[in-house]
Amino acid sequence: MFNEVFTEGDSLLHKFDPRFKIVIAAVFTLVLALSSRWCALFAGLLFSLSILVMGKLPVKGICIRLVMVNGLILFLWLLLPFSVRGEAIFSLGPLTATREGVRYATLLTVRSNIIILALIGLLSTTTVFNLGRAMVDLKVPRKMVQLFFFTYRYLHVIQLEYERLTNALKIRGFQPKTSMHTYKTYAYLVGMLLVKSYDRSERVRKAMICRGFKGRFYNLTEFHLGYRDLLLVSLMLLGVAAIGLLQWTRIIY
């Protein structure tokens, strides 16, 4: 099972009702994804940082997760500056980077990092099983909740199976190269991983049916709504509303 390092804490954010966390995370993500003005994005950054400070989360762990996310965003910088029409800045052979493309890539990068910071603070401070229970209370379809649980549970199993297969390759002296043999080997590796994952899912399904599983997970955790939760969710909603005002009004030009 993956380590939920950010769930260990006694801060105000850790005690916050998980149902409200999911609602705030969804609303904030929607508003910020539609934001394009820098004043609104700056307000969103302050919102995300305030959540992280409230949760007392370690800076090192946050930076590691941001590096992983920005590794994927790097591919946008290889494509967007050269694929958006506009004023040319520089050229690399037949490719021409535009000012509009660079601006669009910058906007997506800033948006993504701000949203990830907020999601780290809001969702990673709650255990996966409590998040699933909160999703049920919010009337999220049960099949989606079950898919969420099983994905979390068996990603670790698939990772272990992948490590076992790669170790078997190393024992047999396999060394990856730029060759057809290497490509075929990795194709076989992915194929075996899919086959073994399917076999494991069938065994798990039959085992759960034998134990009387009828599509419902039971949890002894009960959520209690308090005045502190209402006050905190009100402040967060005001913060999200302020971001929306900065985006869709001209309070700040």
N, C-alpha and C positions, 0 to 999 in steps of 0.2 A: 504494500500500500504506500502511496506517496505521502511524504511528510507534510503535515499542515502546520508549518512552523509559525505562521502568523496568527493561528487560532489561540495560541498560548499567551494569555495576557489578562489583565484585570482593569483595563481602561474603560472609560465611558462608552467607547465605540464597541468594545467586545460585549458589553451588556445590552447594547441596543437591540431592539426586537428585529430578528432576521427578516420578517415580513416587510417591515418598513425599509430595511436595507435594499431589498430587491426592488421595491417600488422607486426609491430614490435613484438607484443605479440605472433603472430603465429610463426614467424621466430625464435625468442628467445626460445620459448617453444620447438620447433623441435630440435634446435641445442643442447640445454641443456639436453633434454631427451635422446639424443644419446651420451652424454659426460660421460666418466668414469674416466678420469684422474683428480687428485685432483687439479692440477694447473688450469685446465679449469673450474672446479667447483668453485674455489676461485675467478677467474675472473668473473664468473657469479654472485657470491654473491656481489662483488663490483658493478657490473652493476645494480643489483636489488636495492641495498642500495642507489646508486646515484639517481635512479629514485624516490625513496621514499623521499630523501632529497630535490630533485627538486620540488616535489609536496607539501612539507611542511605538510605531513600527521601526525596526532597524533599517538604517539607511543603506547598509551593504546589501541586504536582501532585496530591497527595492531596486537598487541599481542593477543587480544581476538580472532581474526580470525585465528591466527596461532595455538592457543590452540584447537580450534574446528577442524582444519584440522589434527593436530597431534593426536587427539583422534581417528580418523579413521586409521591413520598410525600405531597406537599402535597394531592393530590386525596383521599387517605384522610381528611385532616382536614376536608375539605368534606363528607364523607359519614358517616363512622363516628360522630362525636359525636351526630348526629341520627338514627341508624338503630338504635342499641342501646338496649334498654329498661333503665330504671333510675331512679335519683334525679335529678330535674330540677335543672339549674343555672341555665340562662337560656333565653330564647326569642327566636327571630327570626321574627316573624309566626306562621305555622302550624307552624314547626319548633321542636322543643324539644331542647336539648342535655342529655345525661345524664352523670352522673359516671362511670358504667361505660363509656360510649362514649369519653369523653376518656381514661380510663385505658387502654382497649384500643388507641386510636390512639397513645398515648404508648409503649405496650409494643411495638407493631409498628415504630414509628420507631426506638426504641433497638435492637431486634433487628436491623433492616435495616442500620443504620449499623455496628454491630459486625461483622456478617457481611461487609459490603462491605470494611471495613478489613482483615479477615483475608484475604479473597480477593485484594485488591490486593497484599498482602505476599507471599502464597504463589504466586499464579498469574501475576501480571504481571511477576515477576522472571525468568520463563522465556519463551523465544521460543515463538510459536505452533506452529512445526514440531516443537520438542522436546516440547511438550505433547501434540501428536498422536502422536508416537512413543511417549511414555509411556503414552498411552491404549491403544495397540496392545499394549504389553507387559503391561498390566493386563487384557488380554482383553476390552476394550470392542469391541462389534461393529464390523467394518470399515466397514460402511455409515454408521454414526454418525460414525466418524472422518473419512470422506470428506466427509460433509455438513458437518462442522465446518471442514475445510480449505477447501472451496469457498465456504462462507458468509463466512469471513474474507477469502478472496482477492477475491471479487466484490462485496462491500459497497462497496469503494472504487470499483469500476467503475460501480456503480449510482449512487453519489454524484456521480461526474463527469458521468454522463448526465443526472442531475437538474439539476445546475448548468448544463449546456448548454441544457436546455429552458427553465429559468427565465431565462437570459440572452436567449434568443430571444423570450420574452414581453416582457421589458423593452425590447428593441430595437423591438418593435412598439407600444410605448407603453402597455402594460398596467399599470394601477394597481389593486391589490386594494381592493375596497370591499364594503360589506354589500349585495350585490345578487345577483340571480339570474345575471347574466352572470359575476360572479366565481366563484360556486359551480360553474357549468358549466365554466369555464376550468380550475379546479383538478381537476374530475372528469376532463376530457380529459387534463390533465397526468399524473394518476395512471394513467389508462388507457394512455397512450403509454409511460409508464415500464414498466408491466407487459409490454406487447407487445415493447418493445425488449429487456427483460431475457430474455424467452422466446426471442427470436431469437438473442440472444448465447449463451444456454445451449445452443441447438441447434448453433451453429457450434463452440462449444468441445467439445461431446460428439463431433461428427464429427471434429474435429481430433485429439482424444485417441485415438479409435479408429484413425485413420490412422497414428498413431504407436505403435500396439501396446499401448495401455493395457488392462490386464486387472483393474482394480479393486485395484491395490496400489501404494502409494507406497514408494519406496526411499530410505533415509536412511543416510548414512555415519556418523552419530553413534552412539556406543556408550555406554551408561550403565554406570558401574562403582560397585558398592556398597562403601563403605568404613566403617571404624569411626566416623568422624566423622558419617556419615549415620545409622548405627544409634543413636549417642548422642543426636543431635538429634531423631530421630523418637521415641525413648523419652521424652525430656523433654516433647515436644509432646503425646504421648499421655497422659502423666501430668497435664499441664495440662488437657486435655479431660476426663479422668476426674475431676479435682477439680471442674470445673464441673458435671458430672453428679451428684457427691456433694452439692454445695451445693443442687442443684435437687431431688433425689429423696430426700434424707435430711434430718434435722433437726439437723445439726451446728451450724448457726447458725440461731437462731430469728428 
